[in-house]
């Protein structure tokens, strides 16, 4: 997604996922709204969020 300087990319296991324009805007706007409220992230140009799924031991 590139709209007015906005860009979001989502990777799963190193592979970039294709995103429809609506989904790109949804993810971007949601993540931006949440991180803008974090102290220290208000003026960040780049935000990196990593989610890791590990198999439960047991």
C-alpha positions, 0 to 999 in steps of 0.5 A: 500500500502506498497512499499519501506516504503510507506503506504497510507490508505483511510477511509470513515466514519471510514471504510478503502477503499480497494485500487488497487496498481495503485490507492495506488501509484497514491494517495501516489505520488500525496499527497507526491508531494504536501505536500513535498512543504509545509514549515515544511512538507519536512521531515515529516514521517507521514502526516494526511489529513482530508476531511470533507463533511458537508451538506450545510445549507440553 
